């Protein structure tokens, strides 16, 4: 099976019913792929969900625990089941160190560097993301950035067909 790492932006866009993300993730989840996320992706998706649902800023949320509790309950019922489909990869101390080197080399922000370092450490060849910041770093680190269904199909053509 082909291993794919899912970036938070694809999951968030899926939740917003972005046709590009829906098409891509529907194909992935119906196919013969092994999918992965890490704590960074989980945290980003969860936080964006809370911000969008409440309309509050980070600092407002810190002061309004009732809103966070209520929205966390909604998250558990709506998006959490989708986040339990991918396998969850641990961020090790080696990944943390590698991410710092990736930030230094390519100028990626810490969360993006941790995502790319996770792919590299675990040998995951494909990163599913709409974030063009990854382009240069992925290319140089031997990771294939997939930002569309067409690109995914092209990359895995001949390996197997989806049902």
ChimeraX attribute file (.defattr): number of C-alpha atoms within 10 A of each C-alpha:
attribute: neighborCount
match mode: 1-to-1
recipient: residues
	/A:1	10
	/A:2	14
	/A:3	17
	/A:4	22
	/A:5	27
	/A:6	23
	/A:7	24
	/A:8	25
	/A:9	18
	/A:10	22
	/A:11	24
	/A:12	19
	/A:13	16
	/A:14	18
	/A:15	16
	/A:16	11
	/A:17	12
	/A:18	13
	/A:19	11
	/A:20	15
	/A:21	24
	/A:22	18
	/A:23	14
	/A:24	21
	/A:25	19
	/A:26	12
	/A:27	17
	/A:28	18
	/A:29	15
	/A:30	10
	/A:31	15
	/A:32	16
	/A:33	15
	/A:34	16
	/A:35	21
	/A:36	22
	/A:37	23
	/A:38	21
	/A:39	15
	/A:40	18
	/A:41	24
	/A:42	17
	/A:43	12
	/A:44	17
	/A:45	23
	/A:46	20
	/A:47	16
	/A:48	14
	/A:49	19
	/A:50	23
	/A:51	17
	/A:52	11
	/A:53	15
	/A:54	15
	/A:55	11
	/A:56	15
	/A:57	11
	/A:58	12
	/A:59	8
	/A:60	13
	/A:61	16
	/A:62	12
	/A:63	10
	/A:64	12
	/A:65	11
	/A:66	11
	/A:67	18
	/A:68	19
	/A:69	12
	/A:70	13
	/A:71	19
	/A:72	17
	/A:73	12
	/A:74	15
	/A:75	18
	/A:76	13
	/A:77	11
	/A:78	12
	/A:79	16
	/A:80	16
	/A:81	11
	/A:82	13
	/A:83	19
	/A:84	12
	/A:85	13
	/A:86	18
	/A:87	13
	/A:88	16
	/A:89	14
	/A:90	13
	/A:91	16
	/A:92	11
	/A:93	9
	/A:94	11
	/A:95	21
	/A:96	17
	/A:97	12
	/A:98	19
	/A:99	25
	/A:100	17
	/A:101	15
	/A:102	21
	/A:103	19
	/A:104	12
	/A:105	10
	/A:106	15
	/A:107	15
	/A:108	19
	/A:109	14
	/A:110	15
	/A:111	15
	/A:112	21
	/A:113	24
	/A:114	25
	/A:115	26
	/A:116	26
	/A:117	25
	/A:118	25
	/A:119	27
	/A:120	19
	/A:121	15
	/A:122	12
	/A:123	12
	/A:124	21
	/A:125	17
	/A:126	22
	/A:127	23
	/A:128	25
	/A:129	21
	/A:130	19
	/A:131	15
	/A:132	10
	/A:133	14
	/A:134	21
	/A:135	15
	/A:136	12
	/A:137	21
	/A:138	19
	/A:139	11
	/A:140	10
	/A:141	14
	/A:142	14
	/A:143	20
	/A:144	21
	/A:145	23
	/A:146	22
	/A:147	18
	/A:148	17
	/A:149	19
	/A:150	10
	/A:151	14
	/A:152	19
	/A:153	17
	/A:154	10
	/A:155	13
	/A:156	11
	/A:157	10
	/A:158	8
	/A:159	10
	/A:160	12
	/A:161	10
	/A:162	11
	/A:163	7
